[in-house]
Amino acid sequence: MLRKVAIAVGILLAGAVAALVVVVAVFDFNRLKPLITSQVANFSGRQLEIGGDLNVRKSLIPTVETSGIQFENAKWAKDREFVAIEKLRFRIKLLELLRGRVVLPYVKIEGLRVNLEKDAEGQANWEFTGASPAEAAAEAILPEGRTDFPAIGELSLRDTRVVYRVAGKTLRDVQIDEATGHSDNRGVALRAQGKYQERPLRLRVDGDSVGRLWAADQPYPIEIKLETAAPPDTPKERFAAHAKGTLTNALDGGRFGLKLTVEGSDMAQLYPLAGVVLPKTPPYSLTGKLGHKGGEWRFDDFQGRMGDSDLGGDLAIRTAADPPRMDARFVSDKLDFDDLAGLVGAPPSTEEGETASAEQKAAAKQQEAEERIIAATAIELERLHAMDIHAKLDATHVITKRIPIDNVSLTIVIEDGVLQAKPARFKLGEGAIDLAVTLHADSKPVRAEVEGDLRNVPLWALFKSTAFQDESSGVLDGRMHLGSEGGSVREMAAHADGEAFVAMSRGKISHLLMELIGLDVFESIGAAISGDEPIEIRCALAKLEAENGRVKIDPLVMDTTDTKITGQGEVDLASEKINMLLTPYSKDFSPFTLRSPIRVGVNLADLDVFPDAAKLGPGDTLKQIVSTTLSAIIGLLPPMDMVLANDSPCRDLLTEVRESITEVSDTPAR
C-alpha cells in the first residue's frame, strides 16, 4: 500500500525533476505550471492545481518555492484532495542528479494533508486510472532500496496530517504539529511531536551517517523512540516503544534486526494505536526481537512483565491477509491469576501491592461502589472482526487468593467474528476444570455458550495451604452448560439459561471442620486438643438450574458420618444478590451444639454469613440481631438433630442429579 501511495508523490517529483532540467533557461517559471499539471493529469487521470506562484532561484543548487498545491482525490473518496500542501520550499543539487542521487539540502513543508482511503469493496484511492506512464514515472524516481533514498540535509514539517479510512471509518489519524530533522556524515536525526489517534505523540529517530545509509552491503544502525499519552479528559494511560538495532535494505523488502521494548498501561490500547487485537491487561513491559519480511511482522523471544506476572513468548502478524492474522504463544512461569481478569472485561486486583493502571483503578472503584463483581465492559464487536487470532497461553505456576489453581493452559481462536476459548484448562492437584467458551460476534446481540467439566478435582486442593489440607480426601466431579446473549458479560449473566451439578462420594474431611460447621463448641475444642481425625464423607452434591439469570440451588447436600448439611437458595445474576440457607444436623448429641440454620446473603460482592434460626432471610441489621438472638435461645432447647440427621440416600440422589443434567450435545444454547 505504501508503495502505491508514494506513486502520487513520485508523480509530483517526476514533474518537478523534468521542470528543473529547463528551469535555468526559462524566464517566467509560472509558464511551467500548465505543463506540469497537464502531464500529471495524463499520468494519473486526476487534476493537479498549483495555486501559488512557482518561484525558482537559478543556480546549481536552485531553490524552488510555491504554495496552494492540491492533488485531486478519487471521485468516490470522502475528501476532495488526495494530497494538499499549503507551502513548499526546497533546494536540490543538480550535479548530484547526474550521479543518480537525489540530494535535497533543505526541505520545508507547511500544511501537508494526505488522505488515504479504501471503499467497502477494497478499492484504494492511491490506485490511479491513468495509463502506465504514471507508474513508469514514479518507478523512475521512487527509492527501490535504501541506497536510492533521497538525502535531506534539513527537514521542517509544520501542521501535517495523514488520515487513513476504510469504508468511511477513520482507522489512523496522525497529526504532526512540528517535525525537524537533519542528516550529514555524522548521522541522521528526526524529532517530531503532535498527535496519533488523538493521543499526544513524541517521536525521536537517530541513525548513522548518510554515507552508511547508502552502503547497501552494511547493516544500518538506527534507534527509534516513540511515546504516546492518554487523550484529553481520560484516565491516565501511556504507550512507549524503544527500538534499537540495524536494518538491511528495508525499503526493498529487506530485514530488520531491532531489539524492541514496548510498554504501556494496557495491551488493549494497541488496537487503536496499531490495529493489534489483545485483551485488557494491567501495565506491561516486554522486550524482544522485531523482525519483518514480506507481509509478516514478528516479535520473537520477548520477555517481561504483565501486571504482577512474568510473560514471554513469540508473536507474528500477517498484514497481507484479509483480515490480518495473528499467531501468538504466551508463556508464564509465575502468573498472578487476577492479571487475566481482562479476558472477561474486568479490571485486575487493585489491592495494596497489586499492579494496575489509573484507568483500571477507576473502573475497580466504580465496580466496588456498585457492589458488583461481574464486569459491565461492553464487548467490542469491531475488534472481534478486525483480526483472525490463534493464541495460546501456558502458565506453569499460578498465584491465586481463592481457588488454588496450579497451572493454566488456554487456547483462543478468533475467525470470522467467532471467538472460541477451547480448551481452557485449569489444573487443581491431579484434577482439572475444563471450559469451552464460544462467543458469536457475528450476531447481535452477541451469543455465548459455555460448557464446563470438573474432573477428578481432589478435595484437599480446595483446602490447600490450610490446616485442613492433610485431613481431606476424595474427588469432585461436575458438569456445566450455559447459554446466553448480551452486549457484556454482565448482560449475559443476567440472561443466562442452563444447568450444572457438582458431586462427590466416598471421601474424608477434617473432623474439626465439620464440628465447626455444626457449631459444636465442645467437640471442636476436643478435636483441636487431641488431634484432628478425618471423618468419612458419604456423599456431597449440589445442583443448580439457571433460567433468565436466576439460579436455583436445590438440592445441596453434604452427608458425613458426623454431620449432615442441607441447603437451598437462589442467586439473581442480574442484581448479583444471593439468598441461601444452610442447615447442619449433628448426628452425635452434645449439649454444646448450637443448632441453627446459617443464612448466606446478600450481595455476591460482599457475602454476609449469619445464624438464622427463625429463617427471617437476608435483610437489615435488625433482622440479623433477631436471628442471632433466637439462635442462641433455640440452641438451649432439647435437640432434634438425632431425628433430622438420618443418613441421606446418597446413591439415589447422585443418580437423580446426574440423570437430570441434560447432555450438552442434546441441548442447543439460546
C-alpha positions in Angstrom: 0.0 0.0 0.0 2.8 2.5 1.0 4.5 2.0 -2.4 1.3 2.8 -4.3 0.6 5.7 -2.0 4.1 7.0 -2.9 3.2 6.9 -6.6 1.4 10.2 -6.1 4.4 11.7 -4.6 6.5 10.2 -7.4 4.3 11.8 -10.0 4.8 15.2 -8.4 8.5 14.7 -8.1 8.7 13.5 -11.7 7.1 16.7 -12.9 9.5 18.7 -10.6 12.6 17.0 -11.9 11.5 17.4 -15.5 10.9 21.1 -14.9 14.3 21.6 -13.3 16.0 20.5 -16.5 14.8 23.5 -18.3 14.5 25.9 -15.3 17.7 27.7 -16.0 16.6 28.7 -19.4 13.0 29.8 -18.6 12.3 33.4 -17.8 8.8 33.1 -16.3 8.6 30.0 -14.3 4.9 30.2 -13.9 4.6 29.2 -17.6 5.6 25.7 -16.5 2.6 25.3 -14.3 0.2 24.3 -17.1 2.7 21.9 -18.5 3.2 20.2 -15.1 -0.5 20.0 -14.3 -1.4 18.6 -17.7 1.3 15.9 -17.5 0.2 14.9 -14.1 -3.4 14.6 -15.3 -2.3 12.5 -18.3 -0.3 10.2 -16.0 -2.8 9.9 -13.2 -6.3 10.8 -14.5 -6.6 13.4 -11.8 -6.2 17.1 -11.7 -3.2 18.9 -10.0 -3.6 22.5 -9.0 -0.7 24.9 -8.1 -2.4 28.0 -6.8 0.7 30.0 -5.9 3.5 31.3 -8.0 6.3 29.0 -9.0 9.4 30.8 -7.8 12.8 29.4 -8.7 16.2 30.9 -7.7 18.5 29.9 -10.5 21.8 28.2 -9.5 23.4 24.7 -9.5 21.5 24.3 -6.2 18.3 26.1 -7.1 15.6 26.9 -4.5 12.0 26.1 -5.5 9.1 27.7 -3.7 5.4 27.5 -4.3 2.1 27.2 -2.5 -1.6 26.1 -2.8 -0.8 22.6 -4.2 -3.9 20.4 -4.4 -3.9 16.9 -6.0 -7.3 15.6 -6.7 -8.7 12.6 -4.9 -10.7 9.7 -6.3 -14.2 10.6 -7.2 -15.7 8.3 -4.6 -13.5 9.4 -1.7 -14.7 11.5 1.2 -12.1 14.3 0.9 -11.7 16.5 -2.2 -7.9 16.3 -2.1 -5.7 13.3 -2.0 -2.6 15.4 -1.2 -2.6 19.1 -0.4 0.3 21.4 0.6 -0.1 25.0 1.7 3.5 25.9 1.3 6.5 24.1 -0.2 10.1 25.2 -0.3 13.1 23.0 -1.1 16.7 23.1 -2.6 18.1 20.4 -4.9 21.7 19.7 -6.1 21.5 19.4 -9.8 25.0 17.8 -10.2 24.1 15.0 -7.8 21.2 14.1 -10.1 23.7 13.4 -12.8 25.2 10.8 -10.4 21.9 9.2 -9.8 21.4 10.6 -6.3 18.6 12.9 -5.0 20.2 15.4 -2.6 18.0 18.0 -1.0 19.9 20.3 1.3 16.7 21.8 2.6 13.0 20.9 2.6 10.3 22.8 4.3 6.6 21.8 4.1 3.7 23.6 5.8 0.1 22.5 5.9 0.6 19.0 4.4 -2.5 16.8 4.1 -2.6 13.2 2.9 -6.0 11.4 2.8 -5.7 7.7 2.3 -8.9 5.7 1.8 -10.4 2.4 0.8 -14.0 1.8 0.0 -16.2 -1.1 1.1 -15.1 -3.2 -1.9 -11.4 -2.7 -1.2 -10.7 -0.1 -3.9 -7.9 2.3 -2.8 -7.6 6.0 -3.7 -3.9 5.6 -4.3 -4.6 3.3 -7.3 -4.7 5.5 -10.4 -6.8 5.2 -13.5 -4.2 6.8 -15.8 -2.1 4.8 -18.3 1.2 3.1 -17.4 3.4 6.2 -17.9 2.3 7.3 -14.4 3.7 4.1 -13.0 6.8 4.4 -15.1 7.4 8.0 -14.0 7.0 7.1 -10.4 9.2 4.0 -10.6 12.0 6.0 -12.1 12.1 8.3 -9.1 10.9 6.3 -6.1 13.6 4.7 -4.0 14.0 0.9 -4.7 16.2 0.4 -1.7 17.9 2.4 1.0 20.7 3.3 -1.4 18.2 5.2 -3.6 16.6 7.1 -0.7 17.0 10.9 -1.0 19.4 12.6 1.3 17.8 15.5 3.1 20.1 18.0 4.9 17.5 19.8 6.9 13.8 19.0 7.1 11.0 21.1 8.6 7.4 20.0 8.8 4.6 22.0 10.3 0.9 21.4 10.6 0.9 18.0 8.9 -1.9 15.5 9.0 -2.2 12.0 7.5 -5.6 10.2 7.7 -6.4 6.6 6.7 -10.0 5.5 6.3 -11.8 2.2 5.3 -15.4 2.3 4.2 -15.8 5.8 5.6 -14.4 5.0 9.0 -11.2 6.6 10.2 -8.7 3.9 11.3 -5.5 6.0 11.6 -5.1 9.7 12.2 -1.6 11.2 12.5 -1.1 14.9 13.2 2.4 16.4 13.3 2.4 19.8 14.8 6.1 20.2 14.2 8.9 18.0 13.0 12.6 18.8 12.4 15.4 16.7 11.1 18.9 16.8 9.7 21.3 14.4 8.1 25.1 14.6 7.3 28.2 12.4 7.5 27.9 12.4 11.3 24.4 10.9 11.4 20.6 11.3 10.8 18.2 12.7 13.3 14.4 13.3 13.4 12.3 14.9 16.1 8.5 15.2 15.9 5.6 16.0 18.2 1.9 16.0 17.6 -1.0 13.6 18.0 -1.6 10.0 17.0 -5.2 8.7 17.3 -6.0 11.9 19.3 -3.2 10.9 21.8 -0.2 13.3 22.4 2.8 11.9 20.4 6.5 12.3 20.6 8.9 10.6 18.1 12.7 10.5 18.0 14.8 8.8 15.4 18.6 8.6 15.3 20.7 6.8 12.7 24.2 6.6 11.4 25.7 8.7 8.6 24.1 9.2 5.2 27.2 7.5 3.7 26.4 4.3 5.6 22.7 4.6 4.7 23.8 4.4 1.1 26.1 1.5 1.6 23.9 -1.5 0.7 26.4 -4.1 1.9 26.4 -2.8 5.5 23.7 -3.0 8.2 22.5 0.4 9.1 22.3 1.2 12.8 19.1 3.0 13.9 17.3 3.9 17.1 13.6 4.9 17.4 11.8 6.1 20.4 8.0 6.7 20.4 5.7 7.7 23.2 2.0 8.4 23.4 -0.1 9.6 26.3 -3.8 9.5 27.0 -6.4 11.5 25.1 -7.6 14.6 26.9 -10.2 14.2 29.7 -9.5 10.4 30.1 -7.8 8.4 32.9 -4.0 8.5 32.6 -2.6 5.9 30.2 0.5 5.6 28.1 2.3 3.6 25.5 6.0 3.7 24.7 8.3 1.9 22.2 12.0 1.8 22.0 13.6 0.1 19.0 17.4 -0.2 18.6 19.4 -2.2 16.1 20.1 -2.5 12.4 18.2 -2.7 9.1 19.3 -4.2 5.8 17.7 -2.6 2.7 14.4 -2.5 4.5 12.9 -0.3 1.6 13.4 -3.3 -0.7 11.6 -5.8 1.4 14.7 -6.4 3.5 15.3 -7.4 7.1 15.1 -5.8 10.5 17.4 -6.7 13.3 15.9 -4.5 16.0 15.7 -5.0 19.8 12.3 -3.7 20.7 10.9 -2.7 24.1 7.2 -1.9 24.3 5.5 -0.8 27.5 2.1 0.7 28.3 -0.8 0.8 30.7 -3.0 -1.8 28.9 -2.3 -4.1 25.9 -5.9 -3.4 24.7 -4.6 0.1 23.8 -2.5 -1.4 21.0 -5.7 -1.8 18.9 -6.4 2.0 18.3 -2.6 2.6 18.0 -1.5 -0.3 15.7 -4.6 -2.4 14.9 -3.3 -5.3 17.1 -6.2 -7.0 19.0 -5.3 -8.1 22.6 -7.4 -8.2 25.8 -7.3 -5.7 28.6 -4.3 -6.2 30.8 -2.5 -4.5 33.7 0.5 -2.3 32.9 3.2 -4.3 30.9 6.7 -4.0 29.7 8.1 -6.5 27.1 11.5 -6.7 25.3 12.1 -8.9 22.2 13.3 -9.0 18.6 11.4 -7.1 16.0 11.5 -8.6 12.5 9.8 -8.0 9.2 9.9 -10.0 6.0 7.4 -9.8 3.2 4.0 -9.3 4.6 4.8 -10.6 8.1 5.9 -8.8 11.2 7.4 -10.8 14.1 8.1 -10.1 17.7 10.2 -13.0 18.8 11.6 -14.2 22.1 10.0 -11.4 24.1 10.3 -11.4 27.9 9.0 -9.1 30.5 6.2 -8.3 32.9 2.4 -8.0 32.7 1.0 -6.7 36.0 2.4 -8.9 38.7 3.2 -11.8 36.3 6.2 -12.7 34.2 5.4 -13.1 30.5 7.3 -14.3 27.4 6.7 -15.8 24.0 6.5 -15.1 20.3 4.1 -13.2 18.1 3.6 -13.0 14.4 1.2 -10.8 12.4 0.5 -11.3 8.7 -0.7 -7.9 7.4 -1.1 -9.2 3.9 -4.0 -11.5 5.0 -7.6 -10.2 4.8 -8.3 -9.7 7.7 -4.8 -9.7 9.2 -3.9 -12.8 11.2 -2.0 -13.0 14.4 -0.4 -16.2 15.7 0.9 -15.9 19.3 2.4 -18.0 22.0 2.5 -16.7 25.6 4.2 -18.4 28.5 4.4 -17.6 32.1 6.4 -19.2 34.9 4.6 -17.2 37.6 1.1 -16.0 36.7 -0.9 -13.8 39.1 -4.4 -15.1 38.2 -6.1 -11.7 38.6 -3.9 -10.4 35.7 -6.2 -12.4 33.4 -9.4 -10.5 34.6 -9.4 -8.5 31.4 -10.4 -11.7 29.4 -13.9 -11.1 30.9 -13.7 -7.4 30.8 -12.9 -6.9 34.5 -10.1 -4.8 36.0 -7.2 -6.6 37.8 -7.0 -6.5 41.6 -6.3 -3.1 42.9 -5.5 -4.1 46.4 -2.3 -2.9 48.1 0.8 -4.4 46.4 -1.1 -5.2 43.1 -0.3 -3.6 39.8 -3.0 -1.7 37.9 -3.3 1.4 35.7 -5.1 4.6 36.7 -7.9 3.7 34.3 -8.2 0.2 35.8 -8.2 1.6 39.4 -11.0 3.9 38.4 -13.0 1.0 36.9 -12.5 -1.1 40.0 -13.6 1.7 42.3 -16.7 2.2 40.2 -17.5 -1.6 40.3 -16.9 -1.6 44.1 -19.3 1.4 44.6 -21.9 -0.5 42.6 -21.3 -3.6 44.8 -20.7 -5.7 41.7 -18.3 -8.4 40.7 -19.5 -9.1 37.2 -17.9 -6.7 34.6 -20.2 -4.4 32.6 -17.5 -3.6 30.0 -19.1 -3.7 26.5 -18.0 -6.4 24.1 -16.4 -4.6 21.2 -17.6 -6.3 18.1 -15.3 -4.3 15.8 -12.2 -5.9 17.4 -13.5 -9.4 17.0 -13.9 -8.8 13.3 -10.6 -6.8 12.8 -8.2 -9.7 13.0 -8.1 -13.5 13.0 -6.2 -14.8 16.0 -4.7 -18.1 17.1 -3.2 -17.6 20.5 -2.1 -20.0 23.3 -1.2 -19.3 27.0 0.6 -21.7 29.2 1.3 -20.8 32.9 3.2 -23.3 35.0 2.7 -21.7 38.4 -0.4 -19.7 39.3 -0.9 -17.3 42.2 -4.5 -17.1 43.4 -6.2 -15.9 46.6 -9.3 -18.0 46.4 -9.2 -21.1 44.1 -5.9 -22.9 44.5 -5.1 -23.3 40.7 -1.7 -25.0 40.0 -1.4 -24.2 36.3 -3.3 -22.8 33.3 -3.5 -23.8 29.6 -5.6 -21.6 27.4 -6.2 -21.6 23.6 -8.1 -18.8 22.0 -9.1 -18.8 18.3 -11.0 -15.9 16.6 -12.1 -16.5 13.0 -14.9 -14.7 11.1 -16.0 -12.9 14.2 -16.4 -16.1 16.3 -14.3 -16.5 19.4 -13.5 -19.9 20.9 -11.7 -20.4 24.1 -11.2 -24.1 23.7 -9.7 -25.8 25.6 -9.3 -23.7 28.7 -7.8 -26.0 31.4 -7.2 -25.0 35.0 -5.3 -27.7 36.9 -6.1 -28.3 40.6 -4.0 -31.1 42.0 -4.5 -34.3 39.9 -7.7 -32.9 38.6 -8.8 -30.1 36.3 -11.6 -27.7 35.4 -12.1 -27.7 31.6 -14.0 -24.9 30.0 -15.1 -24.4 26.4 -16.4 -20.9 25.6 -17.8 -19.8 22.3 -18.7 -16.2 21.6 -20.7 -15.4 18.4 -19.9 -11.8 17.5 -21.4 -12.5 14.0 -24.8 -11.9 15.5 -26.3 -9.0 17.5 -26.7 -9.2 20.5 -23.7 -11.5 20.9 -24.5 -15.1 21.7 -22.4 -17.1 24.1 -22.1 -20.8 25.0 -20.2 -22.1 28.0 -19.5 -25.8 28.6 -17.6 -27.0 31.6 -16.4 -30.2 33.2 -15.0 -30.7 36.7 -12.9 -33.8 36.6 -11.2 -35.6 39.5 -10.5 -32.5 41.5 -9.1 -33.6 44.8 -10.9 -32.2 47.9 -7.6 -31.4 49.6 -6.8 -29.0 46.7 -9.7 -26.8 47.9 -8.1 -26.6 51.4 -4.5 -26.1 50.0 -2.2 -24.3 52.4 -4.7 -24.6 55.3 -4.8 -26.7 58.4 -7.4 -28.9 56.8 -5.4 -30.0 53.7 -3.9 -33.2 55.1 -7.1 -34.4 56.6 -9.2 -34.1 53.4 -9.5 -36.6 50.6 -11.9 -37.7 47.8 -12.5 -36.2 44.4 -15.1 -33.8 43.0 -16.8 -34.2 39.6 -19.2 -31.9 37.9 -20.6 -30.6 34.6 -22.0 -27.2 33.4 -23.8 -25.9 30.4 -24.9 -22.3 30.0 -26.2 -20.2 27.1 -27.0 -16.5 26.9 -26.8 -13.4 24.9 -26.0 -9.7 25.5 -23.6 -6.9 24.9 -21.4 -7.5 28.0 -20.5 -10.3 30.5 -22.9 -8.6 33.0 -25.8 -8.6 30.5 -25.1 -12.2 29.5 -25.1 -13.3 33.2 -28.5 -11.5 33.7 -30.0 -13.7 30.9 -28.2 -17.0 31.4 -30.0 -20.3 31.0 -28.6 -23.7 31.8 -27.7 -26.1 34.5 -24.8 -27.5 36.5 -24.0 -30.0 39.2 -21.1 -31.0 41.3 -20.8 -34.2 43.3 -18.5 -36.3 45.5 -18.8 -39.7 47.1 -16.6 -41.7 49.4 -14.1 -39.2 50.7 -12.8 -37.8 54.0 -12.9 -34.4 55.6 -11.5 -32.7 58.7 -13.4 -33.7 61.8 -12.6 -30.3 63.3 -14.0 -28.5 60.2 -17.3 -30.4 60.4 -17.7 -29.7 64.1 -17.1 -26.0 63.4 -19.8 -26.1 60.7 -22.1 -27.8 63.1 -21.2 -25.2 65.7 -20.4 -28.0 68.2 -18.1 -26.0 70.5 -17.2 -28.8 72.9 -16.1 -31.3 70.2 -14.3 -28.6 68.3 -12.1 -27.8 71.3 -11.6 -31.5 71.9 -10.6 -32.2 68.3 -8.2 -29.3 68.4 -6.5 -30.6 71.6 -6.5 -34.4 70.9 -5.9 -34.3 67.1 -8.0 -33.8 64.0 -9.0 -37.3 62.9 -10.8 -37.2 59.5 -14.3 -38.4 59.2 -15.9 -40.1 56.2 -18.0 -38.3 53.6 -20.8 -40.5 52.4 -21.8 -38.0 49.6 -21.9 -34.4 48.7 -23.7 -32.8 45.8 -25.3 -29.6 44.6 -27.5 -28.9 41.6 -28.0 -25.5 40.0 -30.6 -24.6 37.4 -30.5 -21.1 35.7 -33.4 -19.5 33.9 -33.1 -16.0 32.6 -30.3 -15.1 35.1 -32.0 -16.6 38.2 -30.0 -19.6 39.5 -31.9 -22.0 41.8 -29.7 -24.1 44.1 -31.6 -27.3 45.1 -30.6 -29.8 46.3 -27.5 -29.1 48.2 -26.4 -31.9 50.5 -23.3 -33.0 52.3 -23.6 -36.1 54.4 -20.8 -37.4 56.7 -20.8 -39.9 59.5 -20.8 -37.0 61.9 -23.0 -34.3 60.3 -25.5 -33.8 57.6 -25.8 -30.4 55.9 -28.6 -29.5 53.6 -29.2 -26.3 51.8 -31.2 -24.5 49.2 -31.3 -21.0 47.8 -31.3 -18.7 44.8 -28.8 -16.4 43.1 -30.1 -13.5 41.0 -27.3 -12.8 38.5 -28.9 -9.6 37.2 -28.8 -7.9 40.6 -25.9 -10.1 41.9 -27.9 -11.0 45.0 -27.8 -14.3 46.9 -30.2 -15.9 49.4 -29.1 -19.3 50.6 -29.9 -21.2 53.8 -27.6 -24.0 55.1 -28.8 -26.2 57.9 -26.4 -28.5 59.7 -27.7 -31.6 61.6 -25.2 -33.1 64.0 -25.5 -36.9 64.3 -23.9 -37.1 67.7 -25.5 -35.5 70.7 -23.7 -32.7 72.5 -25.1 -30.1 74.9 -22.8 -27.6 73.4 -24.2 -27.9 69.8 -25.6 -24.6 68.6 -28.2 -26.0 66.2 -29.1 -23.2 63.9 -29.5 -22.7 60.1 -26.9 -20.4 58.5 -28.0 -17.7 56.1 -25.8 -16.6 53.2 -26.6 -13.3 51.6 -27.0 -10.5 50.4 -24.5 -9.4 47.7 -22.1 -11.7 45.8 -19.5 -8.9 46.1 -19.7 -8.9 49.9 -21.2 -12.1 51.3 -22.9 -12.0 54.7 -23.0 -15.2 56.8 -25.0 -15.3 60.0 -27.2 -17.7 62.1 -30.9 -17.5 61.0 -32.8 -19.8 63.4 -36.1 -18.0 62.7 -35.5 -18.2 58.9 -36.1 -14.5 58.5 -34.0 -14.3 55.5 -31.4 -11.7 54.5 -32.1 -8.2 55.3 -31.0 -5.3 57.5 -29.0 -5.3 60.7 -32.1 -5.6 62.9 -33.1 -8.9 61.3 -29.6 -10.3 61.9 -29.7 -9.3 65.6 -33.1 -11.0 66.0 -31.9 -14.1 64.2 -28.7 -14.4 66.2 -30.6 -14.0 69.5 -33.1 -16.6 68.6 -30.3 -19.0 67.5 -28.8 -18.8 71.0 -32.2 -19.5 72.6 -33.0 -22.3 70.3 -29.6 -23.8 70.9 -30.6 -24.4 74.6 -33.8 -26.3 73.7 -33.8 -30.1 73.5 -32.0 -31.2 70.3 -33.9 -32.5 67.3 -30.6 -33.3 65.4 -30.9 -37.1 66.1 -34.3 -37.1 64.4 -33.5 -35.0 61.4 -29.9 -36.2 60.8 -30.7 -39.5 59.2 -28.3 -40.7 56.5 -29.0 -39.3 53.1 -29.9 -41.8 50.3 -26.6 -40.9 48.5 -26.8 -43.3 45.6 -30.4 -42.3 44.7 -29.5 -38.6 45.0 -26.4 -38.8 42.8 -28.3 -40.9 40.2 -31.2 -38.4 40.1 -29.0 -35.4 39.8 -26.7 -36.8 37.1 -29.7 -38.1 35.0 -31.4 -34.7 35.3 -28.5 -32.9 33.8 -29.2 -32.7 30.0 -26.4 -33.8 27.8 -24.7 -30.8 26.2 -25.0 -32.3 22.8 -28.7 -32.6 23.2 -29.3 -29.0 24.4 -28.9 -26.1 22.0 -27.7 -22.9 23.5 -30.0 -20.0 23.3 
